[in-house]
Amino acid sequence: MQYPRISILIPTLNAASVLEECLKSISLQDYPKDLIEIIVADGGSSDNTREIAGKYQATIVENPLKTAESGKVVALKKASGEFIALIDSDNILPDGAWIRQMIGPLLAHDEALGSEPLSYTWRATDGFITRYCALIGMNDPLVMFLGNYDRMNLITGKWTETPHEEKDCGAYLMVKFGKDGIPTIGANGVVFRAGFLKQFQDVDYLFDIDILSHELRSKGVVNFIKTKNGIVHTFCENDVGKFARKQKRRIVDYLYFRKSKSTREFNWDYFNIGGSSSWGLIKFVIYCVTLVPLILQAIKGFIKKRDTAWLFHPLACEITFFVYAWHKIFSFLYKEQMSRKNWKQ
């Protein structure tokens, strides 16, 4: 294959506990090292995040707005690659062929805007929350009910429920999205063509759910590649409190940006009663209130993959339900995004 230059963008904020494994997995790629550019956008870490980044010859840029979404923008402005990979600090590339597997199909299909792994990599040695998220293919269980997830889910047996056309090309799927919308593609190991992604470098925040939605609104169709590989996302490991805090940060930021950034358009909405996602939201509420359906879902998942991490499914849904409901009720209070002052990865 040809070996085009690839820029890897990694937003960080006190990410020392996970960044080493992320960067080590990049260094082990069987890809020309001089064609891999790593740009770390740091939001002012007080731990040794920057020292770790320097150890792997990453370019460090300042991210004054601190969030991952703003970090992607400042890193994007510095990127010089023909392709751009959005990799979070808590991602690990599962094997040395990952970059080649992501770029190869893009060289064969000029119409595809990017590529994304079909699944999250499950590892027996990971914490139970990380394993659970790999099994359901997402970090937010509500998204499973909305149906617009973008990784393989063992409960449903699908990688998304968003209507689309799909062609199996062996090592990858060639997919096409149209008027029915876009799943939540745009983070945790997604590779885009630089020519496409660079159009977003003049905004303050680059939200993953907006990237392909913009293209769909302007062109009416999106062609994308789902590679039959995975990526590790060490999401919360065994820390239930951290899971709850991340859900809180997710919903507070969502409510703030939905209210304050009037120019943004969302291709899905947690609380759009009467919209396309309304039945999924109602179903989620019913399941959480009655609890038994969540237990049955966990049993169904356990039958497919015997892992005690499925025990977390009812609790994950209940935490998400109460955190989201509480902050939706008091959303009038959120006149600014959630503070990252004491954030730890």
C-alpha positions as CSV (number, residue, x, y, z in Angstrom):
1,M,0.0,0.0,0.0
2,Q,0.9,3.6,-0.3
3,Y,2.0,5.3,3.0
4,P,0.4,8.8,3.3
5,R,1.2,11.0,6.2
6,I,-1.2,10.8,9.1
7,S,-1.7,13.3,11.9
8,I,-3.0,11.9,15.3
9,L,-4.8,14.4,17.4
10,I,-5.0,13.8,21.2
11,P,-6.7,16.2,23.6
12,T,-5.4,15.9,27.2
13,L,-6.1,17.3,30.6
14,N,-4.3,15.5,33.5
15,A,-4.2,12.3,31.4
16,A,-1.0,10.9,32.8
17,S,-2.7,7.7,34.1
18,V,-3.7,6.6,30.6
19,L,-1.6,8.6,28.0
20,E,1.5,6.3,28.2
21,E,-0.3,3.2,27.0
22,C,-2.0,5.3,24.2
23,L,1.3,6.7,22.9
24,K,3.1,3.4,23.3
25,S,0.5,1.6,21.1
26,I,1.0,4.3,18.5
27,S,4.8,3.9,18.6
28,L,4.4,0.1,18.0
29,Q,2.6,0.6,14.6
30,D,4.1,-1.1,11.6
31,Y,3.9,2.2,9.7
32,P,6.7,4.5,8.7
33,K,7.5,6.5,11.9
34,D,8.4,9.6,9.9
35,L,4.9,9.6,8.4
36,I,3.1,9.6,11.8
37,E,2.6,13.1,13.4
38,I,1.3,13.2,17.0
39,I,-0.2,16.4,18.2
40,V,-1.2,16.6,21.9
41,A,-3.5,19.5,22.7
42,D,-3.1,20.0,26.5
43,G,-5.6,22.0,28.6
44,G,-3.1,22.9,31.3
45,S,-2.3,19.6,33.0
46,S,-0.9,19.7,36.5
47,D,0.4,16.1,36.4
48,N,3.2,14.7,34.1
49,T,1.0,14.5,31.0
50,R,3.4,16.8,29.1
51,E,6.4,14.9,30.1
52,I,4.9,11.7,28.8
53,A,3.9,13.4,25.5
54,G,7.5,14.7,25.1
55,K,8.9,11.2,25.7
56,Y,7.1,10.0,22.5
57,Q,8.2,13.1,20.5
58,A,4.6,14.5,20.4
59,T,4.1,18.2,19.4
60,I,2.4,19.9,22.3
61,V,-0.1,22.8,21.7
62,E,-2.0,24.8,24.2
63,N,-5.7,24.3,24.6
64,P,-7.0,27.3,26.6
65,L,-10.6,26.2,26.6
66,K,-9.6,22.9,28.2
67,T,-12.3,20.6,26.8
68,A,-11.6,17.7,24.4
69,E,-13.8,19.3,21.7
70,S,-11.7,22.5,21.8
71,G,-8.5,20.5,21.9
72,K,-9.3,18.8,18.7
73,V,-9.6,22.2,17.0
74,V,-6.3,23.6,18.2
75,A,-4.6,20.4,17.2
76,L,-6.3,20.3,13.8
77,K,-4.9,23.7,13.0
78,K,-1.4,22.3,13.4
79,A,-2.0,19.0,11.5
80,S,-0.1,18.5,8.3
81,G,-1.1,14.9,7.4
82,E,-3.2,13.8,4.5
83,F,-5.3,11.9,6.9
84,I,-6.2,12.8,10.5
85,A,-7.0,10.4,13.3
86,L,-9.0,11.5,16.3
87,I,-7.7,9.4,19.2
88,D,-8.5,10.1,22.8
89,S,-5.8,9.8,25.6
90,D,-7.7,6.8,27.0
91,N,-7.6,4.9,23.7
92,I,-5.2,2.1,22.9
93,L,-4.5,0.8,19.4
94,P,-5.0,-3.0,19.8
95,D,-2.3,-4.2,17.4
96,G,0.5,-2.9,15.2
97,A,-1.5,-3.0,11.9
98,W,-4.2,-0.6,13.1
99,I,-3.2,2.5,11.1
100,R,-2.7,0.5,7.9
101,Q,-6.1,-1.1,8.4
102,M,-7.8,2.3,8.8
103,I,-6.1,4.0,5.9
104,G,-6.0,1.1,3.3
105,P,-9.7,1.2,2.5
106,L,-9.7,5.0,2.2
107,L,-7.0,4.7,-0.5
108,A,-9.3,2.4,-2.4
109,H,-12.5,4.5,-2.0
110,D,-12.2,8.2,-2.7
111,E,-15.8,8.7,-2.0
112,A,-15.4,7.7,1.7
113,L,-14.9,10.6,4.1
114,G,-13.2,8.5,6.7
115,S,-13.0,5.2,8.5
116,E,-13.9,3.9,12.0
117,P,-13.5,0.6,13.8
118,L,-16.5,-1.6,13.9
119,S,-16.2,-2.4,17.6
120,Y,-14.5,-1.6,20.9
121,T,-11.8,-4.2,21.7
122,W,-12.8,-6.4,24.7
123,R,-9.9,-7.5,27.0
124,A,-10.3,-9.8,29.9
125,T,-7.7,-7.8,31.9
126,D,-9.6,-4.5,31.7
127,G,-11.8,-3.2,34.5
128,F,-15.5,-4.2,34.5
129,I,-16.8,-0.8,33.3
130,T,-14.4,-0.8,30.4
131,R,-15.4,-4.4,29.5
132,Y,-19.1,-3.5,29.8
133,C,-18.7,-0.5,27.5
134,A,-16.8,-2.7,25.0
135,L,-19.6,-5.3,25.1
136,I,-22.4,-2.8,24.4
137,G,-20.3,-0.7,22.0
138,M,-20.8,2.6,23.7
139,N,-20.1,4.6,26.9
140,D,-23.6,5.9,27.3
141,P,-26.3,3.2,27.6
142,L,-29.0,5.7,26.7
143,V,-27.6,5.8,23.1
144,M,-28.5,2.1,22.8
145,F,-32.1,2.9,23.3
146,L,-31.9,5.8,20.8
147,G,-30.4,3.4,18.3
148,N,-27.8,5.7,16.9
149,Y,-24.7,4.1,18.4
150,D,-21.8,3.3,16.1
151,R,-20.0,0.2,17.4
152,M,-21.0,-3.5,17.7
153,N,-23.5,-4.1,20.5
154,L,-23.9,-7.7,21.7
155,I,-27.4,-7.1,23.1
156,T,-28.8,-6.0,19.7
157,G,-26.3,-7.8,17.5
158,K,-25.9,-4.7,15.4
159,W,-23.4,-1.9,15.2
160,T,-26.1,0.8,14.6
161,E,-29.8,1.0,14.1
162,T,-29.6,4.1,12.0
163,P,-30.9,3.2,8.5
164,H,-28.1,2.9,6.0
165,E,-26.9,1.0,2.9
166,E,-24.1,-1.4,3.6
167,K,-21.7,-3.4,1.4
168,D,-19.3,-6.1,2.8
169,C,-15.9,-5.7,1.3
170,G,-14.2,-8.4,3.3
171,A,-12.0,-6.5,5.8
172,Y,-14.4,-3.6,6.0
173,L,-17.9,-2.4,5.4
174,M,-18.7,0.4,2.9
175,V,-21.7,2.2,4.3
176,K,-23.9,5.1,3.0
177,F,-26.1,7.3,5.2
178,G,-28.9,9.5,3.9
179,K,-32.0,11.3,5.1
180,D,-32.5,9.1,8.1
181,G,-29.4,10.6,9.8
182,I,-26.0,9.7,11.1
183,P,-24.9,7.6,14.1
184,T,-22.5,8.9,16.7
185,I,-19.4,8.6,14.5
186,G,-16.5,11.0,15.2
187,A,-14.4,9.9,18.3
188,N,-12.3,7.1,19.7
189,G,-10.2,6.2,16.8
190,V,-11.9,7.7,13.8
191,V,-9.7,8.6,10.7
192,F,-10.9,11.5,8.4
193,R,-9.5,12.9,5.2
194,A,-7.7,16.1,6.1
195,G,-9.3,18.0,3.2
196,F,-12.7,17.3,4.7
197,L,-11.9,17.8,8.4
198,K,-10.0,21.0,7.9
199,Q,-13.2,22.9,7.1
200,F,-13.9,22.8,10.9
201,Q,-10.6,24.4,12.1
202,D,-12.1,27.9,12.4
203,V,-14.6,26.9,15.1
204,D,-14.0,26.9,18.9
205,Y,-15.3,23.4,19.5
206,L,-15.3,20.3,17.3
207,F,-18.1,18.0,18.4
208,D,-18.0,14.5,17.1
209,I,-21.8,14.3,16.5
210,D,-21.6,17.4,14.3
211,I,-18.8,16.4,11.9
212,L,-20.7,14.1,9.5
213,S,-24.1,15.7,10.2
214,H,-22.7,18.9,8.6
215,E,-21.8,16.9,5.4
216,L,-25.2,15.2,5.4
217,R,-27.0,18.5,5.6
218,S,-25.0,20.0,2.8
219,K,-24.7,17.0,0.4
220,G,-27.6,14.8,1.4
221,V,-25.4,11.7,1.6
222,V,-22.4,10.4,3.5
223,N,-20.1,7.6,2.5
224,F,-18.0,6.0,5.2
225,I,-16.0,2.9,6.0
226,K,-16.4,0.6,9.0
227,T,-13.2,-1.4,9.4
228,K,-13.5,-4.9,10.9
229,N,-11.1,-4.2,13.8
230,G,-11.4,-2.5,17.1
231,I,-9.9,0.0,19.5
232,V,-9.5,-0.1,23.3
233,H,-11.3,2.5,25.3
234,T,-10.3,2.3,28.9
235,F,-13.5,4.0,30.1
236,C,-13.6,4.4,33.9
237,E,-12.1,0.9,34.5
238,N,-13.6,-0.1,37.9
239,D,-14.6,3.3,39.2
240,V,-18.4,3.7,39.4
241,G,-18.1,7.2,40.8
242,K,-16.0,8.2,37.8
243,F,-18.7,6.8,35.5
244,A,-21.3,9.0,37.3
245,R,-19.1,12.1,37.1
246,K,-18.5,11.5,33.3
247,Q,-22.2,11.2,32.8
248,K,-22.7,14.4,34.7
249,R,-20.1,16.2,32.6
250,R,-21.7,14.9,29.4
251,I,-25.2,16.1,30.2
252,V,-24.2,19.4,31.7
253,D,-22.0,20.3,28.7
254,Y,-24.7,19.0,26.3
255,L,-27.4,21.2,27.9
256,Y,-25.1,24.2,28.0
257,F,-23.9,24.0,24.4
258,R,-27.4,23.3,23.2
259,K,-28.7,26.4,24.8
260,S,-25.8,28.8,24.2
261,K,-24.5,27.8,20.8
262,S,-27.5,28.6,18.6
263,T,-25.6,28.0,15.4
264,R,-25.1,24.4,16.2
265,E,-27.4,21.8,14.9
266,F,-27.8,18.4,16.6
267,N,-28.6,15.3,14.5
268,W,-30.1,13.7,17.6
269,D,-31.5,15.0,20.9
270,Y,-31.8,13.3,24.2
271,F,-34.9,15.3,25.1
272,N,-36.7,15.9,21.8
273,I,-40.1,14.4,22.6
274,G,-42.0,14.1,19.4
275,G,-38.8,13.7,17.4
276,S,-37.4,10.5,15.9
277,S,-35.7,9.6,19.2
278,S,-38.8,10.0,21.4
279,W,-39.7,6.3,21.5
280,G,-36.2,5.3,22.5
281,L,-36.2,7.8,25.3
282,I,-39.6,6.7,26.5
283,K,-38.5,3.1,26.4
284,F,-35.3,4.0,28.4
285,V,-37.4,5.7,31.1
286,I,-39.8,2.7,31.3
287,Y,-37.0,0.2,31.5
288,C,-35.2,2.2,34.3
289,V,-38.4,2.6,36.3
290,T,-39.4,-1.0,36.1
291,L,-35.8,-2.4,36.3
292,V,-36.7,-5.9,35.2
293,P,-36.2,-5.3,31.4
294,L,-32.7,-4.1,32.2
295,I,-31.9,-7.3,34.1
296,L,-33.3,-9.3,31.1
297,Q,-31.0,-7.3,28.7
298,A,-28.0,-8.1,31.0
299,I,-28.9,-11.8,30.9
300,K,-29.2,-11.7,27.2
301,G,-25.8,-10.2,26.9
302,F,-24.3,-12.7,29.3
303,I,-25.6,-15.6,27.2
304,K,-23.7,-14.1,24.2
305,K,-20.5,-13.3,26.1
306,R,-20.0,-14.7,29.6
307,D,-18.6,-11.8,31.5
308,T,-19.7,-10.6,35.0
309,A,-19.4,-7.0,33.6
310,W,-23.0,-7.4,32.4
311,L,-24.0,-7.0,36.1
312,F,-23.1,-3.3,35.7
313,H,-25.8,-2.8,32.9
314,P,-28.8,-2.1,35.2
315,L,-26.7,0.2,37.4
316,A,-25.2,2.0,34.4
317,C,-28.7,2.7,33.1
318,E,-30.0,3.8,36.5
319,I,-27.1,6.2,37.1
320,T,-27.6,7.6,33.6
321,F,-31.3,8.0,34.1
322,F,-31.1,9.8,37.5
323,V,-28.1,12.0,36.5
324,Y,-29.7,13.1,33.2
325,A,-33.1,13.6,34.7
326,W,-31.8,15.7,37.6
327,H,-29.7,18.0,35.4
328,K,-32.4,18.3,32.8
329,I,-34.8,19.5,35.5
330,F,-32.2,22.1,36.7
331,S,-30.9,22.9,33.2
332,F,-31.8,26.6,33.6
333,L,-28.9,26.9,36.0
334,Y,-26.2,26.0,33.4
335,K,-25.0,29.3,32.1
336,E,-21.5,28.0,31.5
337,Q,-19.9,24.7,30.7
338,M,-18.8,22.4,33.5
339,S,-15.6,23.4,35.1
340,R,-12.4,21.3,34.3
341,K,-10.5,23.0,37.2
342,N,-10.0,19.8,39.2
343,W,-10.4,17.3,36.3
344,K,-8.5,14.1,36.5
345,Q,-8.6,11.5,33.7
